[in-house]
Amino acid sequence: MGYYKTIDGNKYDGEIIELAEKLTDGQGDGRLSVDDAGQLLEAVKDGGSYTDIEKDTMAYVRDNFKWTDAADEWFRTEIRKWASSK
């Protein structure tokens, strides 16, 4: 897969989308867990900044993948803390 993935005319981070698909495909109840959210956070942090494409990608992942309540809350808290330090 290329670095970017276009969905409905919007450009997203292909690696993050692919990771979210992998984490939910045939795994447990199909929801992203806190552990999964940690992997997604690491994927976002890999470039050292929270780019607009990564922000759009995570908005897409939040809207199109099922999350446990704990995972959603944890991810939102951690990404805010990390992004505010950049």
C-alpha positions in Angstrom: 0.0 0.0 0.0 1.2 3.5 -0.7 1.8 6.0 2.1 -1.5 7.7 1.4 -4.9 6.2 0.9 -7.7 8.1 -0.8 -11.3 7.4 0.4 -14.2 9.4 -1.0 -11.9 12.0 -2.4 -10.1 12.5 1.0 -6.4 11.7 1.6 -5.6 9.7 4.6 -2.5 8.0 6.1 -2.6 4.6 4.6 -0.5 3.0 7.3 -2.8 4.0 10.0 -5.9 2.9 8.1 -4.2 -0.5 7.4 -3.3 -0.9 11.1 -6.9 -0.2 12.2 -8.2 -2.7 9.7 -5.6 -5.3 10.9 -6.5 -4.7 14.5 -10.2 -5.2 14.0 -10.2 -7.9 11.3 -11.2 -11.2 12.9 -10.1 -10.1 16.3 -12.3 -10.4 19.4 -15.5 -8.5 19.1 -14.2 -6.2 16.3 -13.7 -3.2 18.5 -10.5 -1.3 19.1 -9.2 -1.9 22.6 -7.0 0.2 24.8 -4.0 -1.9 23.6 -5.1 -1.3 20.0 -5.4 2.4 20.7 -1.8 2.4 22.0 -0.6 0.9 18.7 -2.5 3.5 16.7 -1.0 6.3 18.9 2.5 5.0 18.2 1.7 5.0 14.5 0.6 8.6 14.7 3.7 9.6 16.7 6.2 7.9 14.4 6.8 11.1 12.4 7.2 13.3 15.5 4.3 15.6 14.8 0.5 15.4 14.5 0.0 16.3 10.8 -3.3 17.4 9.3 -3.5 14.2 7.4 -3.0 12.2 10.6 -5.7 14.2 12.3 -8.1 13.6 9.4 -7.1 9.9 9.4 -7.8 9.5 13.1 -11.2 11.3 12.7 -11.9 8.8 10.0 -10.9 5.8 12.2 -12.9 7.2 15.1 -16.0 7.5 12.8 -15.6 4.2 10.9 -14.3 1.7 13.4 -15.8 0.6 16.6 -13.9 1.5 19.8 -14.4 0.4 23.3 -15.4 3.4 25.5 -12.2 3.0 27.4 -10.1 2.9 24.3 -11.7 6.0 22.8 -11.3 8.0 26.0 -7.7 6.8 26.5 -6.7 7.7 22.9 -8.3 11.2 23.0 -6.6 12.0 26.2 -3.2 10.7 25.2 -3.2 12.3 21.7 -4.2 15.7 23.2 -1.3 15.4 25.8 1.2 14.4 23.1 0.0 17.0 20.5 0.1 19.8 23.0 3.8 19.1 23.8 4.7 19.5 20.1 
